[in-house]
Amino acid sequence: MYAKELKVQTSLRIDKTSLADAKEILNEVGMNFSEAVNIFTKMIVKHKGLPFEVKIPNDENNDLTRKLYLALEEVARLERGEKRATSARDFLDEL
């Protein structure tokens, strides 16, 4: 059997609206805020850092994001049966 881990109490300063929104979302998935913070903390330890990539936005990232968005829009148009680009050049020109 596993020994019960010693718990410590901590204090966080979080935007009131964000906290309320987060608690509402977590409640919908059957989890409380403390459980979510514990999971996040364990993920930080497991990954030896944040469990997601953190980047400073730059022009290259913004351009890539814009191109990806436009490509997804083209896919959505195709799925709706709307006019599509007639050539790769037409598609790239839209980018």
VEXTOR-710179 format. One record per residue: residue number from 1; residue in three letters; x, y, z of N, C-alpha, C in turn. Coordinates in nm, 2 decimals, always signed. Layout:
<zamis>
> NUM	Ala	X	Y	Z	X	Y	Z	X	Y	Z
...
</zamis>
This chain:
<zamis>
> 1	Met	+0.08	-0.12	+0.00	+0.00	+0.00	+0.00	+0.09	+0.13	+0.00
> 2	Tyr	+0.04	+0.23	-0.06	+0.11	+0.35	-0.07	+0.09	+0.44	+0.06
> 3	Ala	+0.20	+0.50	+0.10	+0.19	+0.59	+0.21	+0.12	+0.72	+0.17
> 4	Lys	+0.03	+0.77	+0.25	-0.04	+0.89	+0.22	+0.06	+1.01	+0.22
> 5	Glu	+0.05	+1.08	+0.11	+0.15	+1.19	+0.09	+0.10	+1.31	+0.18
> 6	Leu	+0.20	+1.37	+0.24	+0.18	+1.49	+0.33	+0.14	+1.60	+0.24
> 7	Lys	+0.03	+1.66	+0.27	-0.03	+1.78	+0.19	+0.01	+1.91	+0.27
> 8	Val	+0.04	+2.01	+0.19	+0.06	+2.14	+0.25	-0.04	+2.24	+0.19
> 9	Gln	-0.07	+2.34	+0.26	-0.16	+2.44	+0.21	-0.08	+2.56	+0.15
> 10	Thr	-0.13	+2.61	+0.04	-0.06	+2.72	-0.02	-0.16	+2.82	-0.06
> 11	Ser	-0.12	+2.94	-0.10	-0.20	+3.05	-0.13	-0.17	+3.10	-0.27
> 12	Leu	-0.27	+3.12	-0.35	-0.24	+3.17	-0.49	-0.32	+3.30	-0.51
> 13	Arg	-0.26	+3.39	-0.59	-0.34	+3.51	-0.63	-0.37	+3.49	-0.78
> 14	Ile	-0.50	+3.48	-0.80	-0.56	+3.45	-0.94	-0.67	+3.55	-0.97
> 15	Asp	-0.68	+3.59	-1.09	-0.79	+3.68	-1.13	-0.92	+3.61	-1.10
> 16	Lys	-1.01	+3.69	-1.03	-1.13	+3.64	-0.98	-1.22	+3.57	-1.09
> 17	Thr	-1.23	+3.64	-1.20	-1.32	+3.59	-1.31	-1.26	+3.46	-1.37
> 18	Ser	-1.13	+3.46	-1.39	-1.06	+3.34	-1.44	-1.08	+3.22	-1.34
> 19	Leu	-1.06	+3.25	-1.21	-1.08	+3.14	-1.12	-1.22	+3.08	-1.12
> 20	Ala	-1.32	+3.17	-1.12	-1.46	+3.13	-1.13	-1.49	+3.04	-1.26
> 21	Asp	-1.43	+3.09	-1.37	-1.45	+3.02	-1.50	-1.39	+2.88	-1.49
> 22	Ala	-1.26	+2.88	-1.44	-1.19	+2.75	-1.43	-1.26	+2.66	-1.34
> 23	Lys	-1.31	+2.70	-1.22	-1.39	+2.62	-1.13	-1.51	+2.56	-1.19
> 24	Glu	-1.58	+2.64	-1.27	-1.70	+2.60	-1.34	-1.67	+2.49	-1.44
> 25	Ile	-1.56	+2.51	-1.52	-1.52	+2.41	-1.62	-1.48	+2.28	-1.55
> 26	Leu	-1.40	+2.29	-1.44	-1.35	+2.17	-1.37	-1.47	+2.10	-1.31
> 27	Asn	-1.56	+2.17	-1.26	-1.68	+2.10	-1.20	-1.75	+2.02	-1.30
> 28	Glu	-1.76	+2.07	-1.42	-1.83	+2.00	-1.53	-1.76	+1.86	-1.56
> 29	Val	-1.63	+1.86	-1.54	-1.55	+1.73	-1.56	-1.53	+1.65	-1.43
> 30	Gly	-1.60	+1.69	-1.33	-1.59	+1.62	-1.20	-1.46	+1.64	-1.12
> 31	Met	-1.40	+1.76	-1.13	-1.28	+1.78	-1.06	-1.29	+1.92	-0.99
> 32	Asn	-1.22	+1.93	-0.88	-1.22	+2.06	-0.81	-1.08	+2.13	-0.85
> 33	Phe	-1.07	+2.26	-0.81	-0.96	+2.34	-0.84	-0.83	+2.28	-0.78
> 34	Ser	-0.84	+2.24	-0.65	-0.72	+2.18	-0.58	-0.67	+2.06	-0.66
> 35	Glu	-0.76	+1.97	-0.70	-0.72	+1.85	-0.78	-0.65	+1.89	-0.91
> 36	Ala	-0.70	+1.99	-0.98	-0.64	+2.04	-1.10	-0.50	+2.10	-1.07
> 37	Val	-0.48	+2.17	-0.97	-0.35	+2.23	-0.93	-0.25	+2.12	-0.90
> 38	Asn	-0.30	+2.01	-0.83	-0.21	+1.90	-0.80	-0.17	+1.83	-0.92
> 39	Ile	-0.26	+1.81	-1.02	-0.22	+1.74	-1.14	-0.12	+1.83	-1.22
> 40	Phe	-0.15	+1.96	-1.23	-0.05	+2.05	-1.29	+0.08	+2.04	-1.23
> 41	Thr	+0.09	+2.04	-1.10	+0.22	+2.04	-1.02	+0.29	+1.91	-1.05
> 42	Lys	+0.22	+1.80	-1.06	+0.28	+1.67	-1.09	+0.33	+1.67	-1.23
> 43	Met	+0.26	+1.73	-1.32	+0.30	+1.74	-1.46	+0.43	+1.82	-1.48
> 44	Ile	+0.44	+1.93	-1.40	+0.56	+2.01	-1.40	+0.68	+1.92	-1.35
> 45	Val	+0.66	+1.84	-1.25	+0.77	+1.76	-1.20	+0.81	+1.65	-1.30
> 46	Lys	+0.71	+1.59	-1.36	+0.73	+1.48	-1.46	+0.81	+1.54	-1.58
> 47	His	+0.77	+1.66	-1.63	+0.83	+1.72	-1.75	+0.96	+1.80	-1.72
> 48	Lys	+0.98	+1.81	-1.59	+1.09	+1.89	-1.54	+1.08	+2.04	-1.60
> 49	Gly	+0.96	+2.09	-1.61	+0.93	+2.22	-1.66	+0.78	+2.22	-1.69
> 50	Leu	+0.74	+2.33	-1.75	+0.60	+2.34	-1.78	+0.56	+2.23	-1.88
> 51	Pro	+0.44	+2.18	-1.87	+0.40	+2.06	-1.95	+0.35	+2.11	-2.09
> 52	Phe	+0.39	+2.23	-2.13	+0.36	+2.28	-2.27	+0.46	+2.38	-2.31
> 53	Glu	+0.47	+2.40	-2.43	+0.58	+2.49	-2.48	+0.53	+2.64	-2.46
> 54	Val	+0.63	+2.72	-2.42	+0.60	+2.86	-2.40	+0.69	+2.94	-2.50
> 55	Lys	+0.63	+3.02	-2.58	+0.70	+3.10	-2.67	+0.66	+3.25	-2.67
> 56	Ile	+0.75	+3.33	-2.70	+0.72	+3.47	-2.72	+0.68	+3.49	-2.87
> 57	Pro	+0.56	+3.54	-2.89	+0.51	+3.56	-3.03	+0.61	+3.65	-3.11
> 58	Asn	+0.63	+3.61	-3.23	+0.71	+3.69	-3.32	+0.65	+3.69	-3.46
> 59	Asp	+0.70	+3.77	-3.55	+0.64	+3.78	-3.68	+0.64	+3.65	-3.75
> 60	Glu	+0.74	+3.56	-3.74	+0.74	+3.43	-3.81	+0.63	+3.34	-3.76
> 61	Asn	+0.61	+3.34	-3.62	+0.51	+3.26	-3.57	+0.37	+3.31	-3.61
> 62	Asn	+0.35	+3.44	-3.61	+0.23	+3.50	-3.65	+0.20	+3.47	-3.79
> 63	Asp	+0.30	+3.48	-3.88	+0.28	+3.45	-4.02	+0.24	+3.30	-4.04
> 64	Leu	+0.31	+3.21	-3.97	+0.28	+3.07	-3.98	+0.13	+3.04	-3.94
> 65	Thr	+0.10	+3.10	-3.82	-0.04	+3.09	-3.77	-0.14	+3.13	-3.87
> 66	Arg	-0.12	+3.25	-3.94	-0.21	+3.30	-4.04	-0.22	+3.21	-4.15
> 67	Lys	-0.11	+3.15	-4.20	-0.11	+3.06	-4.31	-0.19	+2.93	-4.28
> 68	Leu	-0.17	+2.88	-4.16	-0.24	+2.76	-4.11	-0.39	+2.79	-4.10
> 69	Tyr	-0.43	+2.91	-4.05	-0.57	+2.94	-4.04	-0.63	+2.95	-4.18
> 70	Leu	-0.56	+3.01	-4.28	-0.61	+3.02	-4.41	-0.62	+2.88	-4.48
> 71	Ala	-0.53	+2.79	-4.45	-0.54	+2.65	-4.50	-0.66	+2.58	-4.44
> 72	Leu	-0.68	+2.60	-4.31	-0.80	+2.54	-4.25	-0.93	+2.59	-4.31
> 73	Glu	-0.93	+2.72	-4.34	-1.05	+2.78	-4.40	-1.07	+2.72	-4.53
> 74	Glu	-0.97	+2.70	-4.61	-0.98	+2.63	-4.74	-1.04	+2.49	-4.73
> 75	Val	-0.99	+2.42	-4.63	-1.05	+2.28	-4.60	-1.20	+2.29	-4.57
> 76	Ala	-1.23	+2.39	-4.49	-1.37	+2.41	-4.45	-1.46	+2.44	-4.57
> 77	Arg	-1.41	+2.53	-4.66	-1.48	+2.56	-4.78	-1.50	+2.43	-4.87
> 78	Leu	-1.40	+2.35	-4.88	-1.41	+2.23	-4.96	-1.51	+2.14	-4.89
> 79	Glu	-1.51	+2.13	-4.76	-1.61	+2.04	-4.70	-1.75	+2.09	-4.72
> 80	Arg	-1.77	+2.22	-4.73	-1.90	+2.28	-4.75	-1.94	+2.27	-4.90
> 81	Gly	-1.84	+2.23	-4.99	-1.87	+2.22	-5.13	-1.86	+2.36	-5.20
> 82	Glu	-1.79	+2.45	-5.14	-1.78	+2.58	-5.20	-1.66	+2.58	-5.29
> 83	Lys	-1.65	+2.69	-5.38	-1.55	+2.70	-5.47	-1.41	+2.69	-5.41
> 84	Arg	-1.33	+2.62	-5.47	-1.19	+2.60	-5.42	-1.09	+2.66	-5.51
> 85	Ala	-0.97	+2.67	-5.46	-0.86	+2.73	-5.54	-0.84	+2.63	-5.66
> 86	Thr	-0.82	+2.69	-5.78	-0.81	+2.61	-5.90	-0.67	+2.55	-5.92
> 87	Ser	-0.58	+2.61	-5.85	-0.44	+2.56	-5.86	-0.37	+2.59	-5.73
> 88	Ala	-0.25	+2.53	-5.71	-0.17	+2.55	-5.59	-0.13	+2.70	-5.59
> 89	Arg	-0.10	+2.75	-5.70	-0.06	+2.90	-5.71	-0.18	+2.98	-5.66
> 90	Asp	-0.30	+2.95	-5.70	-0.42	+3.03	-5.65	-0.43	+3.03	-5.50
> 91	Phe	-0.41	+2.90	-5.45	-0.41	+2.89	-5.30	-0.30	+2.96	-5.23
> 92	Leu	-0.18	+2.95	-5.28	-0.07	+3.02	-5.22	-0.08	+3.17	-5.23
> 93	Asp	-0.14	+3.22	-5.34	-0.16	+3.36	-5.36	-0.26	+3.42	-5.25
> 94	Glu	-0.35	+3.33	-5.21	-0.44	+3.38	-5.10	-0.37	+3.39	-4.97
> 95	Leu	-0.26	+3.32	-4.95	-0.18	+3.32	-4.83	-0.11	+3.45	-4.82
</zamis>
